[in-house]
Amino acid sequence: MRVVCIYRDNQDYSRMVDEWLENVRRQTGREIETMDPDENTGFCEAYDVVEYPTILVLGSRGEVRASWRGLKLPLINEVLYYLI
């Protein structure tokens, strides 16, 4: 499975997202892929990403298995379920 966090850097919420990503890495030993929506507009259009931050869990065929949108970031355990 692929977990992608789509967010813009240098925004009000960026520090919170960076800290969350660092906590995930520290607690699980796994990295979550990050993506800038301005550099990946095709990806964002394909998955209808219009709110940031957005975290998507994609299956092997690119289907969305789970998603979280907005400032209410998921618990690390919720994401870890898909990383294992």
N, C-alpha and C positions, 0 to 999 in steps of 0.2 A: 504494500500500500504506500501511497505517496501522500504526505501531509505538507500543505503549502500555506504559508501565512502571507497574505497580500496586504501591504500597507505602505503608506507614504512616509518617508523619513522627514524629519524636521517639522512635524505637526504636533499639536497639543498632546496627542495620545501616544506619540512615538516612544517616549521614555518608558511608559507603562508596558508597551508591547516588547521592547527590547529587554526589560527586566523579566517579563514572563518567558520569553524565549531562552534567556540565560538560566532561569530556574528549571525549565524543562531539560536543558542540556546538563545542568549540574545534577539533577535528581535522577535522570534516566540514562544519561550517557549518550543520548541520541540528539542529533541535530534536526531541526525543522527547516525545511527549505523556505526561504523568503523571496518575495517577488515585489518589484515596484510596478504598480498598475500603469504608470506612464510609459514604461519601457516594454510592457507586455499587454498592449491593448487587445490584441486578438484573443489571448487567453481569457482576459476579463470579460470580453464580449461573449465568448463561447460558453462560459460558466455563469453569465449574468451577475458578475460582481460589480456592484455599484455603491457599496457601503464599505468603509474601511475602519478598522481592520476586519478582514474576513479570513477565516481559517477553513480550508477545504481538505477533506480526506477523499482521495481518489482511488478507486479500485484499479485493477490491472488493465481494464479496458477503457479507463478514463471516466467511468461513471462516478458520480458523487455519492459517497457512502455516508458522509456526515458533513455538516457545515455549521459554523458559528459566525454571526455577523454583528458588527458593532463593538462597543466598548466592554460588553460583558464577556470577558474571555473565559474559555472553558477551564475546568479543573484539569490539572496535569494528568490525573488518573483517567479522565474521559478521553484524552488524546492518546495516552499510553496504551489503552486498549487496542487502538488501531495500529500502533507502531510495533506491537509484538507479533 
